[in-house]
Amino acid sequence: MSAKLLYIEDEQEIGEWVSAFLKEKGYEVDWLKHGDQAIQTAEASQLAILDVMLPGLDGFTVGQRLKKAYPELPILMLSARTSIDDKLQGLEFADDYLTKPFHPEELAARIEVLLRRSCTAAQEVLSIKHLSVYEQENRIVNHETEEEIMLTGKQFQIFKYLLQHQGRVMTKEQIYESVWGETYLDGDKTLMVHIRYLREKIERDPASPEIIETVRGLGYRVKA
Amino acid sequence: MKRNVANRRFRNSLTSKYLLIIGIAMLFMPIIFPMASILYWFINDGIWQPSPSLNDKYPNGTVLEQMWHQEAKSLASAPPEQVDKRLQALKQEYPEMAMFWVDDTDQTRLMLPEQGKLPKKWTPAASIQFMKAAYNSDPFTVVAYIGDDEKLGKGFMVMELPRAYIRPKQILASDTTVYTVFVFIMSGLFILISWLFFARIRKRLIRLKEAMISPDLDSGIPRSVMMTKPDEIGQLEQGYNDMVAQLEQGRRRQLEEEELRKSLIANLSHDLRTPLTVIRGHLHAFDAESLSQQGKDSVARIETKITDLSELIDNLLSYSLLTSGRVELKREACDVLRLVKESAAAWYPIWEKEGIEADIDLQNEPLIWQIDALWFRRVLDNLFQNVVRHARSGCYIGIHTETREHDHEVCLLITDRGPGLSRASSSKGTGIGLAVVEMLTKEMGLNCTIVSSESGTAVKLTRSS
């Protein structure tokens, strides 16, 4: 199944080669030169790639409108604006942000991650090592033993948070504040205890974890 | 017209009010004391006399007594009929008086008006009793021998007047008490007026000062004040408001300029990056071709240069933005370690890919510095970028906190085991990236010391004391 991508880029040359490259990668590409038709075109798309500097409506506005109309649609901002506040502004609604000049393979990799993430939501099952995760049903099954793994609410939330940011290192503060919704002051111990119990349940060997990796001094990561 | 304006301005000015008060103080002596005298007379004459019209007729007892003796003397050789006639005339003149006379045979003659209680015949005992009763009592009584001489033996004449008609000899208060009280009150009034005058000036000045030292939270510019009165302080307030307006205008212009510069630089960045993206796209086309080893190396070299150039553009634009002095750093209390961890977490996959081992050991307690979070991230990005670019060979990045011995100040240490900056900078131009770091840390009140040797580089960030 080839995914359909919405690509908005006003620059002729870049638009041409990116479309060509993505088609080469097996995607269907709808390339628009401005954001006016974005909402209509996005209906059939599985992912939107937006340039920031567009004639007329800028990429941020288009992106926000798209997100409002289709909250499930992943948005990747592709911009030549590199200042950090641009990046942060973009990430308020976009799922990823890539700056020009980007490496085409990196773009392909990010599209793949975004699509996989949104597809699991649709398919409702994510496979990772020996686990099948049914995110919607809050259910995890060890598909080697066909046993269901029972997690507490907090354990599942932590796992889900790491899965959502698969491949990225999440700091302890980020995890704690997202799951507990409180400021991380001395949440350190609490989080460690929860991670330990979580590992005991999901890892084959909790002493050398394969799924949730500890990044010393920083936090945790579920590798992509 | 001009004169009118000047006149009005003078009338409204504090100077005129001050002069008025001083004038009153100067006039104190010549006006207050006569006023005190007038008040004194007013109290004695006006309030304590029931019928002011009679005052002139009956000034006091002494005058009446003299008058009566005078009349008696003038009747020395008069026959009784003439005495009657004179008394009747006197009664016409002084209707408030009662009078009678007694002849040489001690018979009571004419009584004006008729008085029943008087004896018809005056024995010595009756005379003594009458004199005793009349002495120092009301009515005021005067007895005079006719001809004003007892030896003539022509009898005597008596007048009686209720004392209420005679001006009292006792006054309400003595002169000095009235003077003292009046002068005291007037002095008090004067002090009160001048104090009020000063207190109001002071209050208005303090209000102006308060407005000056309590700036608006958003803009940092003091708020304008309400005009009170069109005097000197009012003019000061007006001037102050004008100044605030100018400040606001200046600030607005500065913000506009900052915005303009930012968008200019963002556009410039866009314009520089677009061709780079196109180059990279075309370069990618080579991947499909079968290239010689040398060709593949060249493509890889060009790829790296594109990345370098893009970072250079970033730093160059940041640098020009910062040196323009038009960028405002929003310094807030931030947990530095949190920013370090988040930034390091984002860099971690890149370090991993490059084979750089990350050794991260930060204290558990938050480290709060007054910094601009965005720009601090930029500092970290530049430092981490430098490690990846120039110290990859060391395969190591250390991120630590360290507590200084002498003042317990915590510093942030970023170390690598690369070949050192002196070599790297000369060949690859890290200059601008570090210049941005130095400028930003200085702006945020941080100290950045870089120690570099052949065996590695250590960057130490502390709060400047």
Interface residues (C-beta under 8 A of the other chain):
Chain A: E11 E13 I14 W17 V18 F21 M53 A80 R81 T82 S83 I84 D85 D86 L88 T99 K100 P101 F102 H103 P104 G167 R168 V169 M170 T171 K172 E173 Q174 L185 D188 V215 R216 G217 L218 G219 R221
Chain B: A266 N267 S269 H270 L272 R273 T274 L276 T277 V278 I279 R280 G281 H282 H284 A285 E303 I306 T307 S310 D314 S318 R338 K341 E342 A344 A345 A346 Y348 P349 A358 D359 I360 D361 L362 N364 P366 L374 R377 R378 I399
